[in-house]
Amino acid sequence: MEIVVLTMKASVIEMFLVLLVTGIHSNKETTKKVKRPKFTVPQINCDVKAGKIINPEFVVKCPAGCQDPRYHVYGTDIYASYSSVCGAAVHSGVLDNSGGKILVRKVAGQSGYKGSYSNGVQSLSLPRWRESFIVSEAKPQKGVTYPSALTYSSSKSPAAKAGETTKAYQKPSVPGTTAQPVTLIRVLRTTTAEATHTTTLSKPSPSAGSSTSSPRPQPMGQRSQELELWSTTVYTSSPSSAGTNPGFVPKEELSTQSSEPVSQGDPSCKIDLSFLIDGSASIGKRRFRIQKQFLADVAQALHIGPAGPLMGVVQYGDNPATHFNLKTHVSSRDLKTAIEKITQRGGLSNVGRAISFVTKNFFSKVNGNRGGAPNVAVVIVDGWPTDKVEEASRLARESGINIFFITIEGAVENEKQYVIEPNFANKAVCRTNGFYSLNVQSWFSLHKTVQPLVKRVCDTERLACSKTCFNSADIGFVIDGSSSVGTSNFRTVLQFVANLSKEFEISDTDTRIGAVQYTYEQRLEFGFDDYNTKPDILNAIKRVGYWSGGTSTGAAINYALEQLFKKSKPNKRKLMILITDGRSYDDVRIPAMVAHHKGVITYAIGVAWAAQDELEVIATHPAKDHSFFVDEFDNLYKSVPKIIQNICTEFNSQPRN
């Protein structure tokens, strides 16, 4: 009996082993037969924002050209989901402007996002956002399946427009994980205008195939336009159930889009503003706090933003130091928070040194200076400076900086003996007409200055020091094309004209360039309105062809007055730069007098056989500053620095009242 039982047990074990081996073999065969689907990387456009994509982790391909500032990026390293995905990839250095594949992973929202300039992209600051993402190289994690088609929170996504398939959200599957239910919430939005044309609104079935767009991020406190909400539960492990519900948005994603990013700023007050605050020991802690509150109030009143005013702060004592530059904070809220954290440095009150520092360092492109926005420096002084400000301020004005002074509790009569530089404010400000100076009797009255100051700095038409010798002229070149010049020398003259033109800031609102060539006759090569960028001007100069003929300089001056300077703008300085290599066949005296009478500042450049007496007649008085002579064409380039210096010296010597 025992033998029979043992025999049966052995038979059962043998059968079990056979079945086990057969099953393993069968599974291997099945595994061999199942082919993994080929993964295709979805492509997106530069303007696609991470918040529009529902998938929590995905690989995408970005096109070329996403370095463009049109594609806004918020944050550094960790980006707000309101950012352009591809723009963030370029900013982070994962991609360059030629595009490529990237791995994107969603992470939690941050309490703040700091803007920075990196890899040709200027990212912006943002106080907070409910969702973030990180960009890395496209090296998928082992065992994770990434979507071949992205799921968008709107049916009218850029990818969908381009013909890309969108499907319901499905979390990347990892072998061995268990399906988890995810509650999705669907949002039906109807604007008031649409509602007037709708008689009934039926609640669709959760399995309906139609999709509706999810809500666009709303500003905080703004009433939502959502009319109806309903929810359903979908198991993400089931492609069939998820696939029948396109347009559904996870609850978590919906919450990330509840508010807009910060204001773009007040475009009617587009200035680049530096505050120079007094951190000297004499001011004391209480008054320093009042000064900080004043800064915060100004930041609030200005409506800071990328399309409006930008503001930075420099504190001075013994030596100046930048707390934050123009691009550090791009909202009034961020600025106020940063101002609150400023601590007093102590030391003397070296205002002149601070103004020099700002002129040399603050208003630069790397610090966020935008070029087209006026540069404004507001200096707050408790009492009086402990160094001289006149020379530093002159250089600041010549650099195009509009200096304002707020003097608080200035020196009374018996204290004036201690003031190093009497009347320092008038020596420092842009103009001495009272517009740029504010005198405050007491620190406790400083808050009353907020609105008057904001009104003045935003009045860009009156910011007179924005105009410099490089950006405020209409310059007309009158070029001798007579036979004595010759083809080779004529090209040298054109290079001289180009070298002078390069020194100026050229645009339709800054300096403009025109040119006339003359022999016995005259020809307008190009007018002030023809080209408004420096590369275009330089190309136009290069294309001027040599004419050849006689030398009628007087007629050429008259022609330039009629064809060039008659079309000059009223607020522009009119500069005529005439280049000739010989004596004129006609009279130059009367045409030169007419030019001077019409306010045209004339520079006469003579080469080789040019008549010195004629050059002095043509040139504006004093002739020694406006007439130049070189013995040969190859030496023309040597006179460029002196001509530029004289143009600027004359401009900067204008009265400041």
NUVOMAR-705523 format. One record per residue (C-alpha): x, y, z; residue in one letter. Coordinates in steps of 0.05 Angstrom, whole numbers, padded with zeros to 5 digits, always signed. Layout:
NUVOMAR-705523
XYZA...
end
This chain:
NUVOMAR-705523
+00000+00000+00000M+00055+00048+00018E+00090+00031-00048I+00027+00049-00087V+00020+00116-00051V+00092+00134-00063L+00085+00115-00136T+00023+00160-00143M+00059+00218-00109K+00118+00210-00156A+00070+00210-00216S+00036+00274-00193V+00103+00309-00182I+00126+00287-00250E+00063+00313-00283M+00070+00380-00246F+00142+00387-00270L+00121+00372-00342V+00065+00424-00339L+00112+00476-00308L+00165+00466-00361V+00112+00468-00416T+00083+00533-00388G+00151+00567-00384I+00166+00545-00455H+00098+00569-00478S+00108+00637-00445N+00176+00644-00478K+00145+00629-00546E+00090+00680-00532T+00141+00731-00510T+00180+00721-00574K+00119+00731-00616K+00097+00797-00583V+00133+00855-00615K+00141+00920-00576R+00109+00977-00614P+00160+01025-00644K+00163+01090-00603F+00153+01153-00643T+00172+01219-00611V+00116+01271-00616P+00134+01339-00644Q+00111+01405-00614I+00116+01478-00633N+00157+01530-00597C+00096+01563-00567D+00068+01501-00533V+00065+01511-00457K+00077+01453-00409A+00011+01467-00373G-00027+01451-00437K+00001+01380-00438I-00033+01333-00389I+00020+01277-00389N+00063+01280-00326P+00126+01255-00362E+00140+01254-00436F+00192+01258-00491V+00182+01310-00546V+00219+01339-00605K+00227+01415-00609C+00236+01452-00675P+00291+01503-00690A+00283+01576-00671G+00254+01570-00600C+00305+01620-00573Q+00258+01675-00598D+00235+01722-00541P+00163+01713-00564R+00163+01646-00528Y+00160+01666-00455H+00196+01626-00402V+00185+01634-00327Y+00238+01610-00277G+00308+01580-00277T+00322+01505-00277D+00252+01492-00250I+00201+01526-00295Y+00129+01546-00284A+00082+01505-00329S+00060+01570-00362Y+00127+01570-00397S+00143+01549-00468S+00169+01477-00463V+00220+01487-00518C+00239+01557-00495G+00255+01528-00426A+00297+01473-00459A+00340+01526-00494V+00345+01569-00431H+00367+01508-00390S+00421+01490-00441G+00392+01421-00457V+00378+01445-00528L+00408+01500-00571D+00369+01541-00622N+00371+01484-00673S+00321+01443-00633G+00320+01368-00616G+00291+01317-00568K+00281+01329-00494I+00252+01293-00433L+00200+01334-00394V+00179+01316-00323R+00124+01352-00285K+00138+01370-00212V+00102+01408-00157A+00089+01483-00161G+00138+01531-00130Q+00127+01591-00084S+00168+01633-00132G+00206+01629-00198Y+00268+01671-00210K+00282+01698-00279G+00351+01698-00310S+00388+01706-00375Y+00418+01642-00401S+00437+01613-00469N+00406+01671-00507G+00339+01667-00471V+00314+01717-00419Q+00268+01681-00370S+00220+01720-00326L+00205+01718-00252S+00138+01695-00226L+00113+01699-00154P+00082+01629-00154R+00050+01577-00198W+00014+01512-00182R+00054+01466-00227E+00126+01463-00251S+00168+01422-00298F+00241+01402-00308I+00275+01392-00375V+00331+01342-00386S+00365+01304-00443E+00321+01254-00479A+00346+01192-00443K+00283+01153-00424P+00284+01114-00360Q+00289+01039-00368K+00223+01004-00363G+00181+01068-00372V+00136+01074-00433T+00128+01145-00458Y+00068+01168-00499P+00075+01171-00575S+00018+01221-00576A+00009+01276-00524L-00055+01292-00489T-00074+01365-00489Y-00121+01401-00442S-00152+01436-00503S-00178+01404-00566S-00149+01463-00604K-00078+01451-00585S-00021+01471-00631P-00003+01399-00642A-00074+01381-00659A-00075+01436-00710K-00014+01406-00741A-00049+01339-00748G-00021+01305-00686E-00066+01254-00653T-00088+01270-00582T-00116+01220-00534K-00140+01215-00463A-00089+01219-00407Y-00053+01154-00392Q+00004+01151-00342K+00069+01119-00367P+00064+01045-00350S+00117+01012-00309V+00119+00935-00307P+00094+00907-00241G+00053+00968-00222T-00021+00963-00204T-00074+01003-00240A-00096+01062-00197Q-00161+01100-00207P-00152+01173-00225V-00210+01221-00218T-00217+01264-00279L-00257+01328-00283I-00287+01354-00346R-00300+01428-00354V-00351+01459-00401L-00337+01532-00414R-00387+01578-00448T-00377+01652-00453T-00434+01700-00443T-00439+01713-00517A-00444+01639-00531E-00495+01629-00477A-00543+01678-00509T-00548+01632-00569H-00559+01569-00529T-00629+01550-00508T-00612+01486-00470T-00548+01456-00443L-00551+01382-00437S-00502+01343-00394K-00465+01295-00439P-00449+01224-00421S-00380+01211-00391P-00367+01165-00450S-00383+01218-00502A-00331+01224-00555G-00334+01300-00563S-00282+01342-00528S-00287+01411-00497T-00232+01459-00482S-00209+01467-00411S-00207+01535-00378P-00151+01583-00394R-00110+01606-00334P-00150+01659-00298Q-00122+01718-00258P-00129+01711-00183M-00197+01735-00160G-00226+01737-00230Q-00294+01703-00236R-00290+01637-00275S-00333+01628-00336Q-00345+01554-00322E-00419+01537-00326L-00419+01464-00308E-00373+01412-00278L-00380+01337-00271W-00332+01281-00256S-00321+01209-00271T-00271+01156-00253T-00226+01124-00306V-00175+01068-00294Y-00113+01092-00329T-00090+01020-00342S-00148+01011-00390S-00133+01042-00458P-00203+01027-00481S-00237+01066-00426S-00188+01124-00429A-00191+01127-00504G-00266+01139-00505T-00260+01202-00463N-00217+01253-00501P-00217+01323-00472G-00218+01303-00399F-00172+01341-00353V-00142+01312-00288P-00162+01351-00226K-00089+01365-00211E-00079+01397-00280E-00140+01440-00273L-00115+01470-00209S-00049+01491-00241T-00086+01536-00290Q-00126+01577-00240S-00087+01641-00247S-00050+01683-00299E+00023+01702-00292P+00042+01771-00268V+00023+01835-00306S+00065+01855-00366Q+00070+01925-00336G+00047+01994-00357D+00068+02005-00430P+00057+02080-00424S+00115+02083-00374C+00168+02040-00407K+00232+02062-00372I+00294+02028-00343D+00299+02056-00272L+00355+02053-00221S+00343+02076-00150F+00406+02099-00113L+00387+02094-00039I+00424+02124+00019D+00453+02070+00065G+00501+02115+00103S+00508+02110+00179A+00479+02179+00189S+00410+02160+00163I+00395+02113+00221G+00352+02050+00222K+00284+02083+00228R+00295+02130+00168R+00324+02073+00128F+00259+02034+00139R+00219+02095+00116I+00263+02097+00054Q+00249+02023+00039K+00174+02035+00047Q+00180+02093-00002F+00214+02047-00053L+00160+01994-00044A+00105+02046-00054D+00139+02071-00118V+00146+02000-00144A+00072+01989-00132Q+00051+02054-00165A+00095+02042-00226L+00062+01975-00246H+00128+01940-00260I+00130+01890-00318G+00169+01868-00380P+00128+01912-00426A+00129+01972-00378G+00178+02000-00326P+00234+01957-00298L+00269+01976-00234M+00334+01959-00198G+00365+01984-00133V+00436+02006-00115V+00454+02024-00043Q+00511+02071-00030Y+00553+02085+00032G+00628+02084+00028D+00621+02044-00036N+00560+02027-00079P+00531+01957-00088A+00475+01931-00132T+00420+01895-00093H+00384+01874-00157F+00386+01896-00229N+00333+01910-00281L+00319+01837-00299K+00320+01807-00229T+00248+01823-00212H+00195+01836-00265V+00133+01849-00222S+00115+01900-00168S+00101+01843-00120R+00170+01812-00129D+00203+01879-00121L+00167+01896-00057K+00188+01829-00027T+00261+01841-00048A+00261+01912-00021I+00237+01888+00047E+00300+01844+00052K+00350+01900+00039I+00395+01915+00099T+00432+01979+00113Q+00506+01981+00094R+00530+02042+00134G+00590+02085+00120G+00595+02154+00088L+00548+02184+00036S+00590+02180-00028N+00538+02198-00080V+00587+02217-00135G+00619+02148-00130R+00551+02116-00134A+00531+02155-00197I+00597+02135-00231S+00583+02062-00212F+00513+02065-00243V+00539+02098-00306T+00593+02046-00317K+00558+01983-00292N+00483+01986-00282F+00453+02005-00349F+00483+01949-00390S+00450+01895-00432K+00474+01840-00386V+00437+01875-00328N+00372+01880-00367G+00379+01948-00402N+00331+01946-00461R+00363+01999-00505G+00297+02029-00529G+00274+02049-00460A+00298+02115-00427P+00349+02106-00372N+00329+02140-00307V+00369+02144-00241A+00334+02170-00179V+00383+02189-00124V+00357+02195-00052I+00402+02237-00007V+00396+02247+00067D+00425+02316+00080G+00483+02324+00032W+00537+02280-00002P+00605+02268+00027T+00639+02272-00042D+00631+02313-00105K+00578+02296-00156V+00587+02345-00214E+00637+02307-00258E+00605+02239-00246A+00537+02269-00264S+00563+02301-00327R+00587+02234-00352L+00521+02202-00334A+00483+02255-00374R+00528+02245-00433E+00513+02170-00429S+00438+02185-00435G+00419+02177-00361I+00364+02222-00334N+00385+02238-00263I+00332+02258-00211F+00350+02280-00140F+00307+02272-00078I+00340+02313-00023T+00312+02300+00047I+00325+02346+00106E+00377+02387+00068G+00429+02430+00101A+00401+02490+00140V+00439+02556+00140E+00488+02539+00197N+00502+02471+00166E+00520+02495+00095K+00593+02505+00116Q+00599+02429+00120Y+00573+02416+00049V+00631+02396+00005I+00598+02418-00061E+00547+02475-00054P+00486+02470-00098N+00503+02397-00111F+00433+02377-00135A+00432+02427-00193N+00501+02404-00213K+00477+02332-00215A+00407+02331-00245V+00392+02325-00319C+00364+02396-00325R+00362+02453-00275T+00289+02472-00290N+00262+02442-00226G+00231+02381-00261F+00287+02335-00238Y+00293+02358-00165S+00249+02343-00106L+00263+02374-00038N+00231+02340+00022V+00231+02376+00089Q+00223+02314+00132S+00230+02239+00125W+00160+02233+00151F+00135+02272+00090S+00172+02228+00040L+00109+02186+00024H+00077+02249-00006K+00131+02247-00061T+00110+02180-00090V+00058+02204-00140Q+00096+02267-00163P+00159+02225-00175L+00121+02170-00213V+00087+02223-00257K+00154+02255-00274R+00195+02192-00289V+00138+02165-00333C+00134+02230-00374D+00183+02203-00426T+00173+02263-00472E+00207+02307-00419R+00265+02261-00404L+00313+02306-00440A+00377+02269-00423C+00354+02207-00461S+00380+02244-00522K+00455+02238-00532T+00503+02258-00586C+00497+02188-00615F+00422+02181-00620N+00392+02249-00636S+00416+02273-00704A+00400+02272-00778D+00468+02266-00812I+00474+02281-00886G+00539+02263-00922F+00555+02305-00984V+00607+02266-01023I+00652+02292-01079D+00649+02243-01138G+00691+02285-01186S+00741+02256-01235S+00801+02276-01193S+00779+02229-01137V+00785+02164-01178G+00751+02097-01167T+00799+02070-01115S+00799+02133-01073N+00724+02138-01078F+00718+02070-01044R+00764+02096-00989T+00717+02156-00980V+00657+02109-00974L+00695+02069-00921Q+00706+02134-00883F+00631+02149-00887V+00616+02079-00861A+00666+02086-00804N+00632+02151-00781L+00562+02121-00788S+00581+02060-00745K+00591+02105-00685E+00518+02126-00681F+00455+02092-00656E+00414+02086-00719I+00339+02076-00723S+00277+02114-00746D+00273+02146-00676T+00348+02155-00664D+00401+02180-00712T+00384+02176-00786R+00434+02177-00844I+00427+02204-00915G+00477+02215-00972A+00486+02259-01034V+00540+02250-01087Q+00559+02309-01131Y+00601+02328-01191T+00574+02384-01236Y+00508+02353-01220E+00478+02323-01157Q+00447+02256-01140R+00409+02233-01078L+00439+02165-01061E+00390+02153-01003F+00348+02196-00957G+00336+02197-00882F+00274+02154-00887D+00303+02101-00933D+00340+02058-00882Y+00332+02053-00806N+00381+02000-00783T+00457+02003-00780K+00468+01941-00825P+00421+01970-00878D+00457+02037-00877I+00525+02005-00884L+00501+01963-00942N+00471+02025-00975A+00538+02061-00969I+00574+02002-00998K+00528+02003-01059R+00540+02076-01078V+00571+02078-01148G+00626+02126-01169Y+00600+02180-01215W+00659+02222-01242S+00656+02293-01268G+00669+02365-01245G+00666+02397-01175T+00606+02443-01160S+00607+02443-01084T+00562+02504-01075G+00507+02473-01117A+00515+02408-01078A+00503+02444-01011I+00439+02475-01038N+00416+02408-01065Y+00429+02374-00998A+00389+02428-00961L+00330+02416-01008E+00332+02341-01018Q+00358+02318-00950L+00351+02369-00894F+00283+02396-00915K+00257+02327-00893K+00294+02328-00826S+00252+02320-00762K+00243+02383-00720P+00272+02351-00657N+00336+02327-00692K+00403+02360-00695R+00421+02371-00768K+00493+02353-00786L+00522+02360-00856M+00590+02325-00867I+00619+02346-00934L+00680+02310-00964I+00718+02341-01023T+00787+02336-01055D+00791+02402-01093G+00769+02474-01102R+00697+02484-01123S+00680+02509-01193Y+00623+02552-01164D+00615+02598-01104D+00607+02564-01036V+00597+02625-00992R+00523+02638-01002I+00502+02564-00998P+00544+02556-00934A+00511+02618-00903M+00442+02590-00920V+00460+02524-00887A+00484+02558-00824H+00422+02602-00822H+00377+02541-00826K+00412+02510-00766G+00452+02458-00804V+00518+02444-00768I+00568+02435-00824T+00633+02396-00821Y+00680+02405-00881A+00731+02349-00894I+00785+02365-00945G+00833+02317-00979V+00896+02328-01021A+00881+02389-01066W+00822+02416-01026A+00825+02491-01013A+00834+02507-00939Q+00799+02575-00945D+00737+02542-00976E+00735+02490-00921L+00734+02544-00868E+00678+02581-00904V+00636+02518-00910I+00647+02497-00837A+00605+02521-00779T+00638+02571-00732H+00688+02560-00700P+00720+02532-00763A+00777+02499-00724K+00726+02451-00693D+00687+02438-00757H+00739+02435-00813S+00791+02379-00823F+00845+02368-00874F+00886+02305-00892V+00940+02302-00944D+00918+02236-00975E+00855+02192-00978F+00887+02135-00939D+00892+02180-00878N+00819+02197-00875L+00806+02144-00822Y+00851+02181-00773K+00803+02239-00769S+00742+02196-00748V+00755+02198-00671P+00766+02273-00671K+00703+02287-00712I+00661+02244-00665I+00692+02277-00604Q+00676+02347-00631N+00604+02327-00648I+00594+02302-00577C+00630+02360-00543T+00586+02409-00580E+00523+02370-00562F+00541+02364-00489N+00558+02438-00482S+00485+02458-00493Q+00453+02496-00434P+00419+02450-00383R+00361+02496-00365N
end
